[in-house]
Amino acid sequence: MSEDPHGVRWLSDDEMHAWRSYIVATMRLRQRLHRELAERHDVSLTDYEVLVCVAMQPDHRIRMNELATLLGSTKSRLSHQVGRMETDGYLRRVKDPEDRRGVVAELSPEGMALLESAAPTHVEGVRAHLIDLLSTGEQAALGEAFTKVLEHLSATDT
């Protein structure tokens, strides 16, 4: 479709194909990665992503607001998720030693053990269902495209 009287720039057939392929493929990819983690390690993909982000920090702790930014999550949603993970023994929430008003999520030994156990399954899934399907050039193009999208969205966040 082209521009209409209301000024909408409708997507062309090729643009619509790219958009719909992205939407459906990412949804199904996340579902598959979630299912593999849940079946083999009894952990959700979203919980796994939290563990990864906390473990990436040098001291395995991160301020909650920084963690929300890394995950693209809201503070409220993340607070509920971390609360569940704290109940399960994977994380602890403690006062930030550098700013007593802030809260830090800290990886527990049980959380690290779960991450170490689940990581090979996750990496195998990412490889099998995405990375190994693409050439090196396609991987680079995908990385560049989504870095551009992320930078745009980060710059326009309010």
QUILINVEN-V866333 format. One line per field, one symbol per residue. phi: phi as a letter, one per 20 degrees, with the letter a starting at -180 (. if undefined). psi: psi as a letter, one per 20 degrees, with the letter a starting at -180 (. if undefined). A space follows every 10 residues. Layout:
BEGIN
phi: ???
psi: ???
END
This chain:
BEGIN
phi: .dfdfenfef ffgfffgfff ffgfffffff fffffffffe clcefffgff gffffffgdl bbfgfffgfg emdeffffgf ffgfffffne ccdcfffebg eeddecfegf fffffffegg ffffffffdb gfedfgffff ffffffffff fffffdfd
psi: qaprijjpnq qrgggggggh ggggghghgh gghggggghh jlqrghgghg gghghiqhjk qqqghhgggh ikrqhgghgg ghgghghijh rqpqqphhni hrppppprhh ggggghghgh ggggggghif giiqrhghgg ggggghgggg gghhhjq.
END
